[in-house]
Amino acid sequence: MSSRASITLALLLITAGCRSNSAQPPPASARDLVVWKTIGSWSGRGNTQTETFTSETGGFRVRWETKNPARPGAGHLHVVFRSGDSGREIIDAVDERNVGADHDVAEVSAERPRWYYLTIESADVDWTVAVDERIDARVKGPS
């Protein structure tokens, strides 16, 4: 084989190797996802104040349940997020006057990340309260 033919063959092989392969899948698309990180869960009867906890996002959901009323139609649950620094009210999260649960879980949010604690006021019912922090994420992959 002549050197000219060898060079031509080498160029053809290099060019063939540089072509894109149309059989490759398209690049993965990204999608938004909300992840809930449990901050804490508390239960009792009567009033309490939780330990402090921190939030990086300021977004929360509160899950709650009340049961065992002292008498029919009795019961009150009031949950407030307070500043871990000053104690001032940040979010009035739950104010429920009936026995029940959080079938329609509402998300609540504060103006910024900070330290928090809850005050839980209860009358005539047993209660359970759980707080989850909202974390927004972006996931690569098929949508």
Secondary structure, 3 states (H helix, E strand, C coil): CCHHHHHHHHHHHHHHHHCCCCCCCCCCCEEEEEEEEEEEEEEEECCEECCCEEECCCEEEEEEEEECCCCCCCCEEEEEEEECCCCCEEEEEEEECCCCECCCCCEEECCCCEEEEEEEEEECCEEEEEEEEEEEEEEECCC
